[in-house]
Amino acid sequence: MNKENLELKIVKETKSFGPVEIRPVEKALAKEMIVKNHYSHKWNEGGFGKYNFGIFKADNPGECLGVAVYGYMKNPNAKIFSHPNPGAWMSELNRMWISDVLGMNAESILIAASIKLLRRMNQDCVAIQSFADGRLGCGTIYKAANFKYYGFHYTKFLENSRTGEFTHEQIFTNTTCTSSYLRANIAYLIGDMKVYEVKTYRYIYPLCKHFRFNKPELPYPEYERGMTQSYWSRDIDKIKYNIVSMLDKVSSKK
């Protein structure tokens, strides 16, 4: 991170916990805090952490009490919006975590300030996208932060009955990540995985009046949370074939 970015910051006065400052932080710090504290305990090396911002009490600027992590969409080349700038792109709020000592309002403060800082650092970023995990709620924090709502889709999460760990369905189909694919699908084949369907809510915060998403804005959803046990029809023979092929490649490298 260059010196100019480190000098960027926004100071906000709060009633409950005094003045706070929001500023860029190193990717390594953001990753450490997310893996340790976020409910998922996971970090995607491929797309997370292009821009990372921390929140600090002004009287203790050395202790980071939360981070907002912005990166690329899962499919950066997807044509899901229009904009006259050919270099325009939409960032994704990949992860956010804030210590309980700052209270609930701190989330809105961190989101608003970090978006302003991101915009200063990259004028080609014309919108912020984020998804609310229906296991926790329908994204009330995004409504409070004036994001626009664009509907939901269903996502599968699989629970390992031995460890209690939840894994996103994408891990089970992404053959480019050999170790994760093998671990997840071997557990799936031996019957350790329970399948659940979860609503995933899409929210977008436009940063430019010329930004147009390819779907209509919708009224905010009624509050809901939870997941439903489901069934996932998969090609078992293909999974077995992929596992054997990957194991052959792994063993041949040793």
C-alpha positions in Angstrom: 0.0 0.0 0.0 1.5 3.3 -1.0 2.0 6.3 1.2 -0.8 8.3 -0.4 -3.4 5.6 0.4 -2.2 5.3 3.9 -2.8 9.0 4.4 -6.4 8.8 3.3 -8.9 8.7 6.2 -12.3 9.8 7.3 -13.1 10.9 10.9 -16.6 10.5 12.2 -18.0 11.7 15.5 -20.3 9.2 17.3 -22.6 9.7 20.3 -22.0 6.3 21.9 -18.2 5.7 21.4 -16.7 9.0 20.5 -14.7 9.9 17.4 -13.6 7.1 15.1 -11.5 7.1 12.0 -11.8 4.9 8.9 -8.7 4.4 6.8 -7.0 1.9 4.4 -5.3 -1.0 6.0 -2.9 -3.7 4.7 -4.5 -6.7 3.0 -2.6 -9.0 5.4 -4.3 -7.4 8.4 -7.7 -7.5 6.8 -7.3 -11.2 6.0 -6.1 -12.0 9.5 -9.1 -10.3 11.1 -11.7 -11.8 8.7 -10.4 -15.4 9.1 -10.3 -15.0 12.9 -13.5 -13.2 13.5 -16.0 -13.4 10.6 -18.6 -16.1 10.9 -17.4 -17.8 7.7 -13.7 -17.8 8.8 -12.9 -17.9 5.1 -11.0 -15.7 2.6 -11.0 -16.1 -1.2 -7.5 -15.5 -2.5 -8.7 -15.0 -6.0 -10.9 -12.0 -5.6 -10.9 -10.6 -2.0 -9.0 -7.6 -0.7 -8.3 -5.2 -3.6 -9.3 -2.4 -1.2 -9.3 -2.9 2.6 -10.4 -0.4 5.2 -10.3 -0.5 9.0 -12.1 1.4 11.7 -10.3 2.7 14.8 -11.1 4.7 17.9 -9.5 8.1 17.4 -7.9 8.0 20.8 -6.4 4.5 20.0 -5.4 4.6 16.3 -3.2 1.5 16.6 -6.0 -1.0 17.4 -8.1 -2.0 14.5 -11.7 -2.8 15.6 -13.1 -3.9 12.3 -12.5 -4.1 8.6 -14.5 -3.8 5.3 -13.0 -5.8 2.4 -13.7 -4.9 -1.2 -12.7 -7.0 -4.2 -13.9 -8.4 -7.5 -17.2 -10.0 -8.4 -17.1 -13.8 -8.7 -17.3 -13.3 -12.4 -15.7 -9.9 -13.2 -16.5 -10.2 -16.9 -20.2 -10.8 -16.4 -22.2 -8.1 -18.3 -24.7 -7.3 -15.6 -24.7 -3.5 -15.8 -24.1 -0.7 -18.3 -22.1 2.5 -18.1 -20.7 4.9 -20.7 -17.2 4.5 -19.2 -15.6 1.5 -21.0 -13.3 1.0 -17.9 -16.2 1.0 -15.4 -16.3 -1.9 -13.0 -18.4 -2.9 -10.0 -16.7 -3.9 -6.8 -18.0 -6.3 -4.3 -18.1 -5.9 -0.5 -16.7 -9.4 0.1 -16.5 -9.4 3.9 -17.1 -7.1 6.9 -16.5 -7.6 10.6 -16.7 -5.1 13.5 -16.0 -5.6 17.1 -19.0 -5.6 19.4 -17.4 -2.8 21.5 -18.3 -0.3 18.8 -22.0 -1.1 18.7 -24.4 -1.7 15.8 -24.3 1.7 14.3 -20.6 1.3 13.6 -21.4 -1.0 10.6 -23.2 1.7 8.8 -20.4 4.2 9.6 -17.8 1.8 8.3 -19.7 1.0 5.1 -20.4 4.7 4.2 -16.9 5.9 4.9 -15.1 3.0 3.2 -17.2 3.5 0.1 -16.2 7.2 0.0 -12.6 6.3 0.3 -12.8 3.6 -2.3 -14.3 6.1 -4.7 -11.5 8.5 -4.1 -8.9 5.8 -4.8 -10.5 4.4 -8.0 -12.8 6.6 -10.1 -13.6 3.7 -12.4 -15.5 1.9 -9.7 -19.1 2.9 -10.4 -21.0 0.7 -8.0 -20.7 -1.6 -4.9 -22.4 -4.9 -4.8 -22.9 -7.1 -1.8 -24.9 -10.2 -0.8 -26.8 -10.9 2.4 -26.6 -14.5 3.6 -30.2 -15.6 4.4 -28.9 -17.8 7.2 -28.3 -14.6 9.2 -31.1 -12.3 7.8 -32.2 -10.5 4.7 -29.7 -7.6 4.7 -31.1 -5.0 7.1 -27.7 -3.3 7.3 -27.7 -2.6 3.6 -31.2 -1.0 3.8 -29.8 1.3 6.6 -26.8 2.1 4.4 -29.1 3.1 1.4 -28.2 0.2 -0.9 -30.8 -0.7 -3.5 -32.3 -4.1 -3.5 -32.4 -6.4 -6.6 -33.9 -9.6 -5.4 -32.6 -12.9 -4.2 -31.5 -16.3 -5.6 -31.1 -19.6 -3.9 -27.7 -20.8 -2.9 -26.7 -24.3 -1.6 -24.6 -24.7 1.5 -23.4 -28.1 2.7 -22.9 -29.0 6.3 -20.3 -31.5 7.3 -22.1 -33.7 9.9 -18.7 -34.7 11.4 -17.2 -31.2 11.9 -20.3 -28.9 11.7 -18.5 -26.8 9.0 -20.6 -25.2 6.2 -19.2 -25.0 2.7 -20.5 -23.1 -0.3 -21.7 -25.1 -3.3 -19.1 -23.5 -5.5 -16.3 -25.4 -3.8 -17.9 -28.7 -4.9 -17.8 -27.7 -8.6 -14.7 -25.7 -8.9 -12.1 -28.1 -10.3 -9.4 -25.3 -10.5 -8.9 -25.6 -6.7 -7.7 -29.2 -6.4 -7.3 -29.6 -2.6 -10.7 -28.0 -1.7 -12.5 -29.9 -4.5 -11.0 -33.2 -3.3 -11.7 -32.7 0.4 -15.3 -31.4 -0.2 -16.3 -34.1 -2.7 -14.8 -37.0 -0.9 -16.8 -36.0 2.2 -19.9 -35.7 -0.1 -19.4 -39.2 -1.5 -19.0 -40.9 1.8 -22.2 -39.3 3.1 -20.9 -36.7 5.5 -22.7 -33.7 3.8 -26.2 -32.4 4.5 -27.5 -30.1 1.8 -29.4 -26.8 2.6 -30.9 -24.1 0.4 -30.4 -20.5 1.5 -31.8 -17.2 0.1 -29.0 -14.9 -1.0 -30.1 -11.3 -1.3 -28.4 -8.9 -3.8 -27.8 -5.2 -2.8 -26.1 -2.6 -4.9 -24.9 0.9 -4.1 -24.5 3.0 -7.3 -21.6 5.5 -7.2 -22.6 7.2 -10.5 -25.9 8.4 -11.9 -25.0 6.7 -15.2 -24.8 3.2 -13.7 -27.6 0.9 -14.9 -28.1 -2.6 -13.5 -29.6 -5.1 -15.9 -32.5 -6.0 -13.5 -35.2 -3.7 -12.0 -34.8 -2.4 -8.4 -37.3 -4.0 -6.0 -38.9 -3.1 -2.7 -36.9 -4.1 0.3 -37.7 -7.7 1.5 -39.6 -8.5 4.6 -37.4 -9.8 7.4 -36.6 -13.5 7.1 -33.7 -15.8 8.1 -32.9 -19.5 8.0 -32.2 -22.4 5.7 -34.1 -25.4 4.4 -32.7 -28.9 4.0 -32.7 -29.9 0.4 -31.5 -32.4 -2.2 -28.8 -31.8 -4.8 -28.9 -34.0 -7.9 -25.3 -34.5 -9.1 -23.4 -36.6 -11.6 -21.7 -39.1 -9.2 -19.7 -40.8 -12.0 -18.3 -37.4 -13.1 -17.3 -36.5 -9.5 -15.5 -39.9 -9.1 -13.7 -39.4 -12.4 -12.6 -35.9 -11.4 -11.3 -37.1 -8.1 -9.3 -40.0 -9.6 -7.8 -37.6 -12.3 -6.9 -35.1 -9.7 -5.3 -37.6 -7.4 -3.2 -39.0 -10.3 -1.9 -35.4 -11.0 -1.2 -34.7 -7.3 0.7 -38.0 -6.9 2.7 -37.5 -10.1 4.1 -34.3 -8.8 5.7 -35.9 -5.8 
